[in-house]
């Protein structure tokens, strides 16, 4: 039989058992739906995290020093700043405090001591007032730049906040500026922070060590070079040798953080998708089950077909197309439902989710493969029926 | 006259446990073109086995089967499917129509397996239904037709590929006597038009409608008699 004819008769056969066909399809619908939604949700989340990391600037390098022998001081910072490939350096120290302004209290506010350069390194924008300056640092004065959320919560907006007083952990600070909203990322709420001069923070936190610095490379091309130079500088500073060399510090570029993150989210996506794929497997078994029932029910019919000249191949193709049609249509319906679900899901997860065309193709391809894999055995069984016995079947 | 079916010393042996059953025990038959042959025998005589052999649904344990001069006793399942499709028109006791298909679609089926293009197929199927007088029932399903009408659809189906042999297995067995008579008349008419007919039955009255009656008992031919001859 010509394929298009086999296709039409398969549609008829499926239509003849609407309820049964739909229930069989449901397994595939659920399978494809969950695989597609999970992969798309994971992709959407990864994309938004990636975006927020990239938003921090592709030239950014973070440095953490653990080795106690490397007690970084201000001269080291300016040495690092002069290393080839490096553009700007700012030390970084942070702790969480409860901040108060009059009757308003905000708990768990990340209070960070930074230098003037930090604004450029992190690409912070000021919506009112100004950022921390070198002279603030020199004078160790108690001034603060606050995140937009604190401005909104404690002062009802950025414009009213500048010039007001803010109590951080019991100490009074003058507000000199407000940051533009940055949004929330995997690093936390970027709008619920307070930036103060580094030197003030050292005294305030009673922590004179510099363990954490942020560096910006001259350009994205010099990131690797800058990273290497900083590492060598730190090795020299600590006097570490051999295996020790790599243990005293972390120097991360943005691309490395992204890479690590992608590995993690990739594993995560694969894990979720394989769980969802189990439901697809169950759907496939459902198809095989119902196809076997259908072969038994149609034994006599197959006998007649063979008597009047159907070859094994004719019968095989007929049943295989039926299985593929059930799984294929199920796959398409599952995909449509998944597409419909992305809107509400985007709202729940908080990052934009779309179904990539690649994922769509894979989903459809997968459902067809399931049809072939689970339809082939019943089809072979049908094709191998002995016509005499099949004709005798009641 | 041309020999159409030439069965030479055919055996079909089934093993039932340790016992061997000779369903066909050295059967030789020649059927010529335009003959109307009835094969009669009680149940267990081997007539169903013989019908399956003539219809190319089964292969013998030994012996040979020449159909239109070609030895098909060693043909593969696939080759036999093509032979059945082109050379044999089946009429069954149970009509064996496809319930989900219309009369026209039922009649089209053998032509479909022959890969005849749709238009040509429809034309042939309509002509075959015209021959059996069902031109006004093309789109009726088997369940909407009487037994006699269903058997006429089956006859039309057996004719659609214009096979050299029409093989009828108890064609009136499931019909009332009036419809049975109609069907027999139709088969006789087909014979008159030139078809070669092999009829399998256990009913001597039906068998006597044929020009030649072959009696089968215990897998052997006991009598092969032409009408008019003594």
Interface residues (C-beta under 8 A of the other chain):
Chain A: X1 X2 X5 X12 X13 X16 X300 X301 X303 X304 X305 X306 X307 X308 X309 X310 X311 X312 X313 X314 X387 X388 X391
Chain B: X52 X55 X57 X58 X77 X78 X81 X82 X84 X85 X86 X90 X92 X96 X97 X98 X100 X109 X110 X112 X113 X114 X115 X157 X161
